Amino acid sequence: MENLTTDRFEIVMEEGEPLRIVWQGHCQLRKPSATIDPYLERVLGDLRKKRIVVDFRGLTFMNSSAVYSVINMCKLLEKNENPTSVVYSNTQEWQRVTFSGLERLSKVLKYITVESQ
């Protein structure tokens, strides 16, 4: 599976059971939806019902525009019935703030769970 790599940010696909999607670096893309969304649609489109872990702990920064890409990814995973664990860092304040909303939203989703570590 291909990775997405930009100047200071990457999404690494670690194949296995479960598939790990690791976001790392500094995500400050001007239009993340133009880069991240098509990439995730391409690599996740055929992975119906596969267990997935999405790990944000290595992400040092993410601008607010990228949050929409995270939400779109969760929508795609939910639609594809992928049992998914989203993991974020409880030691980074911006991650606690950003992902606490997603954690609340996951309570109404069937296939997505969100937890801090």
C-alpha positions in Angstrom: 0.0 0.0 0.0 1.3 3.4 -0.8 2.0 6.1 1.7 1.2 9.8 1.4 4.2 12.0 1.9 4.4 15.8 1.8 7.1 18.2 2.9 6.5 17.8 6.7 3.7 15.4 7.0 3.0 11.8 6.0 0.4 9.1 6.4 2.0 5.6 6.6 0.1 2.4 5.9 1.4 -0.4 8.0 0.0 -3.6 6.6 -1.1 -6.4 8.9 -4.0 -7.3 11.1 -5.1 -4.8 11.9 -4.1 -2.4 9.2 -2.4 0.6 10.9 -2.8 4.1 9.4 -0.2 6.3 11.1 -0.4 10.1 10.7 2.9 11.8 11.6 4.7 15.0 11.3 3.3 18.6 10.9 0.1 18.8 8.8 -0.3 22.3 7.7 -1.5 21.8 4.1 -3.4 24.7 2.7 -6.1 22.5 1.2 -5.8 19.2 2.9 -9.1 18.0 1.3 -7.4 18.2 -2.1 -4.5 15.9 -1.0 -5.6 13.8 1.9 -9.2 13.0 0.9 -8.5 11.5 -2.6 -5.6 9.5 -1.2 -7.7 8.0 1.6 -10.6 7.3 -0.8 -8.1 5.5 -3.1 -6.4 3.3 -0.5 -9.4 2.6 1.8 -12.1 2.2 -0.9 -11.6 -1.5 -1.3 -10.9 -2.4 2.4 -14.5 -3.3 3.4 -14.9 -4.8 6.8 -11.1 -4.9 7.5 -10.0 -4.0 11.1 -8.1 -0.7 11.2 -6.2 1.3 13.7 -5.7 5.0 12.9 -2.9 6.4 15.0 -2.4 10.2 15.4 0.1 10.1 18.3 3.0 10.9 16.0 1.3 14.0 14.6 2.9 17.2 16.1 0.4 19.6 14.5 -2.7 19.6 12.4 -4.4 22.7 11.2 -8.2 23.1 11.5 -8.8 22.4 7.8 -7.4 18.9 8.2 -10.0 18.0 10.8 -12.6 17.8 7.9 -10.3 15.2 6.3 -10.3 13.2 9.5 -14.1 13.3 9.7 -14.4 12.3 6.0 -12.0 9.4 6.7 -14.2 8.3 9.6 -17.3 8.5 7.4 -15.7 6.3 4.8 -14.6 3.8 7.4 -18.1 3.7 8.9 -19.7 3.3 5.4 -17.2 0.4 4.6 -18.0 -1.2 8.0 -14.4 -1.2 9.0 -14.1 -1.8 12.8 -11.7 1.1 13.5 -9.9 2.3 16.6 -8.7 6.0 16.4 -5.9 6.6 18.9 -4.6 10.0 19.9 -2.1 11.4 22.4 -3.4 12.6 25.8 -0.1 14.4 26.4 -0.6 16.9 23.6 -3.2 19.6 24.4 -4.2 20.3 20.8 -4.9 16.6 20.3 -7.0 16.4 23.4 -9.1 19.3 22.2 -9.4 18.2 18.6 -10.2 14.5 19.2 -12.5 14.9 22.2 -15.2 16.1 19.8 -14.6 13.1 17.6 -14.6 10.9 20.7 -18.1 12.2 21.5 -19.3 11.7 17.9 -18.0 8.1 17.9 -20.6 7.2 20.6 -23.3 7.2 17.8 -21.1 5.4 15.3 -21.2 1.6 15.0 -17.7 0.9 13.7 -15.5 3.7 15.1 -14.1 4.0 18.6 -11.8 6.9 19.7 -9.4 6.7 22.6 -6.5 8.6 24.1 -3.2 7.0 25.1 
